[in-house]
Amino acid sequence: MRRPAALFGLAGLITAAYLAARLAGWAEHTSAICGMPRSPASWTLGPAFVALYLAVVVLAPILAIAATLDALLLLRLSRPLRRSPERARG
């Protein structure tokens, strides 16, 4: 069950990077996208923040859903199939 854990970990890493950027104040630098930078660093930090935001909104939920489905599938496949008594006599 390493693959679901890796997918959850990657989703968590993306979310943590977004939260760190938000706390660092990168959201204020998105004005550079409109052509009104706050500082020379805004040309880099603004688009980087937008990319992190899109990754959190689009990619992280997809990874979490895929990890959940993968974990459920692995649990289902690890159990033996039950046969009805009528089929066993068959």
Secondary structure as GFF3:
##gff-version 3
##sequence-region A 1 90
A	DSSP	alpha_helix	2	23	.	.	.	ID=ss1
A	DSSP	three_ten_helix	26	34	.	.	.	ID=ss2
A	DSSP	alpha_helix	42	54	.	.	.	ID=ss3
A	DSSP	pi_helix	55	59	.	.	.	ID=ss4
A	DSSP	alpha_helix	60	78	.	.	.	ID=ss5
A	DSSP	alpha_helix	85	89	.	.	.	ID=ss6
###
